[in-house]
């Protein structure tokens, strides 16, 4: 495949191959080899039209660990504020000889447009577009689940068949939820979405998952509970849920955590709103994988970059 636009585009074998490659990247890192020469001489541009902490820094770290030259573009402070279009921005990058583009954009479909427009002849990696997709987040989440829940040997070659994942919160605005439902289904997991009816999108009943409005009843079977942030910036203020009412019905606290199996993990893509969807006590507990997800994001993004730019499914990965 040339681009990574949607988790729905990945087959089970594609996804397992990316997770296995990420595992090799992690092992190389563990052996204190800080940099691999895989992308030496290649230039990757991180094109961020929307704010990001984890994804932006993680891609940059992944690119640098693969020895790529990195160009960081943020819409703030660029000529986008003067009205420059995505097309003209892309053609400017093409003229500078960029070998791959990582793009985050508030408009759903912007990465697809960039990949199919012919404005730039380079692989495009979606780093989150509007409410549509965030495929590398889903991959790093699957990597984290496989390491924690499948094993031994970090589940190399295996998928997530039979695992139960409960995704809780603002599904309506969540590209993380969409990407995870797609990828987890492909990897054989059972997904239950738990949300207030007002925070579920039209057509969600056609997604490959169960829907519930009752968090307490969904917890006892969960191997992983993934909490989502309420995305106020994408809502009309008139529809903001109150913090107290939301956390009473859909927040994860220690009492609710006690209803999950002992091995269950708590995940969150970040940024977290402590006190709203998750209490500080749960967020800081050993069962919460938030910082592990961030660390795994670097390995997963190294794998995606390596496979799209420098690697080949038939060649050995760097750790072999
Ligand atoms: N998980 C995630 O996408 O976080 P950022 O918005 O900080 O990149």
Boltz pocket constraint, residues with backbone or C-beta under 6 A from the ligand:
constraints:
  - pocket:
      binder: B
      contacts: [[A, 51], [A, 52], [A, 53], [A, 54], [A, 55], [A, 56], [A, 127], [A, 128], [A, 137], [A, 269], [A, 270], [A, 271]]
      max_distance: 6.0
